[in-house]
Amino acid sequence: MAEPISETMRQVIESQVSQVMATFSSSLDKAADLERLKRKEMLSPPEVHALYGLNADTMETWRCRGRGPDFIKVGKLVFYRHEALQAFINSRRVKGRV
């Protein structure tokens, strides 16, 4: 018959389980946030960074220089459509040499 778990061991196990559950919950929250962003029609620069990995400061530089993906400007607000971002990313494709 197995020996009972000591109080210290029980606390360690509970702590580890709590950490795993917190990590899992955080991962689910991040996945839900990304799914929400995928469904939005227009994205702000921080949202573009979260979903596509394009740095908001870099995109600002591109806008000032007339480069980068097409964007929509409403007053001081800037938005990007998924189609424009995907077209821009696809346009950066480089073929490897053989």
C-alpha positions in Angstrom: 0.0 0.0 0.0 1.3 3.5 -0.9 2.4 5.8 1.8 0.4 8.9 2.4 1.7 12.2 0.9 3.3 14.6 3.3 1.8 18.0 3.8 4.9 19.6 2.2 4.6 17.3 -0.8 0.9 18.1 -1.1 1.6 21.8 -1.1 4.3 21.4 -3.8 1.9 19.5 -6.0 -0.9 22.0 -5.5 1.5 24.8 -6.3 2.6 23.1 -9.5 -0.9 22.3 -10.6 -1.9 25.9 -10.0 1.0 27.1 -12.1 0.1 24.7 -15.0 -3.6 25.9 -14.8 -2.6 29.5 -14.9 -0.3 29.0 -17.9 -3.1 27.0 -19.6 -5.6 29.7 -18.9 -3.2 32.5 -20.1 -2.6 30.5 -23.3 -6.4 30.2 -23.9 -6.8 33.9 -23.4 -4.1 34.7 -25.9 -5.6 32.3 -28.5 -9.0 33.9 -28.0 -7.5 37.4 -28.5 -5.8 36.3 -31.7 -9.1 34.7 -33.0 -10.9 38.0 -32.1 -8.3 40.0 -34.1 -8.6 37.6 -37.1 -12.3 38.4 -37.2 -12.0 42.2 -37.0 -12.3 44.1 -40.3 -9.7 46.7 -39.5 -6.7 46.5 -37.2 -4.8 49.2 -35.3 -1.0 49.1 -35.5 -0.7 47.4 -32.1 -3.2 44.8 -33.2 -1.3 44.3 -36.5 1.8 43.7 -34.3 0.0 41.1 -32.2 -1.4 39.2 -35.2 1.2 39.6 -37.9 4.4 40.6 -36.0 4.9 43.9 -37.8 6.4 46.5 -35.5 4.1 49.5 -35.0 7.1 51.9 -35.1 8.3 50.4 -38.3 4.9 50.7 -39.9 4.8 54.4 -38.9 8.1 54.9 -40.6 6.8 53.1 -43.7 3.7 55.3 -43.7 5.8 58.5 -43.5 7.9 57.3 -46.4 5.0 56.1 -48.6 5.9 52.4 -48.2 4.4 49.5 -46.4 0.9 48.1 -46.6 -2.0 50.2 -47.6 -3.8 51.8 -44.7 -6.8 53.8 -43.8 -6.5 57.0 -41.8 -9.4 58.6 -39.9 -8.2 61.7 -38.2 -5.1 60.6 -36.3 -6.2 57.0 -36.2 -4.6 54.5 -38.6 -6.1 51.1 -39.5 -5.1 48.2 -41.7 -7.2 45.7 -43.5 -6.2 42.0 -43.5 -6.2 41.9 -47.3 -3.7 44.8 -47.5 -1.4 43.3 -44.9 -1.5 39.9 -46.6 -0.9 41.5 -50.0 2.1 43.4 -48.6 3.6 40.4 -46.9 3.2 38.3 -50.1 4.8 41.1 -52.1 8.0 40.7 -49.9 8.4 37.0 -50.9 11.9 36.3 -52.1 12.7 33.1 -54.2 15.6 31.1 -53.0 18.5 30.4 -55.2 19.3 26.9 -56.4 
